[in-house]
Amino acid sequence: MSTPAAKGVQPTPTKLGGTKHIGACRGDGSSGSGDIAPTVLIPGDPLRAKWIAENYLTDYTQVTAVRNMLGFTGTYRGTRVTVLASGMGMGGATIYYAELIRDYRVRTLLRIGSCGTVLTSRGVGLGDVVLAQAAGTDSKMQRTRLLDHDHACVADFDLLRLAEETWREGEPA
């Protein structure tokens, strides 16, 4: 049984062949053949995804707005890239990551966004760029999935090194 939409509010339709949460066209099923590029940048905030598209991508188009999780595909330095918001928290992000990998055959997911620190005594300040090699959590969600074990996600070292080199090229003098 479906729930009726609030008066004047309609759910965002998905495109033909789109998934339930992302809703973008999947093309022929090969990586990058549909609306979603093989490389996806993932901020949590939908408005940050829009800002990134407007300020960094050329020839971009909005490919999804399902559940207001905005997604855009365009070109960055000659490479086709998608920027897709995931919302806050691991639960929602896991849904988007799974659909991107399984249904859109995405090859590279790069989580971008903001973070906090308690390391101000070590010289980390407001607005500093942090490239993390690994990140962990003590979340019950992970422990439930991993038989009461913790798991630290680790970045591909070559990709991390490339991110640092690219950032340094654009670093203000």
C-alpha positions, 0 to 999 in steps of 0.5 A: 500500500502506498502512502498518499503524497502531501497536498501539492507535493509529488515524489521525484520521478526516477528515469527509465531504468533508474534506481530507487534512491538515485533515479538516474538513467543507467544507460547500457549497464557499463560504467559511465554509459548512463547519467552517472560517471565512473568517478563520483565525488560524494559530499554529504550536503546536497547544496554543496554538491550543487556548489561544486557543480556550479564552480568546478564542472563544465557542461554539467547537468542535474541528473537526480533530485530524488529525495532532494539528494542532488546529483550533477554530471559534468566535466572537470579538466577533461574528465567526466565526473559526477557529484552526488550528495549522500546526506548525513550518516552512514546509513543513508550513505551506504545505500547510495554507495551500494547503488553507485557500485552495483547498479551504475558500475562506478569505479571510484567513490571519493567522499568529500566534505567537512570535518571537525578536530580536537587537534588545534594544539597540533596546528590544525586550524579552521579552513585547513585541508585534511587528506585522510589516509584512513578513517574509523568509527566505533559505530554499532552499525559497522560492528553489527555488519562485521561480527563485532569487529571495527574496520578502518576504511583506507584510501588507495595510496596512489589516489591519495597521493594524486589528490595531494599533488593536485591540491598543491598545484592549486595551493595559494602562494 
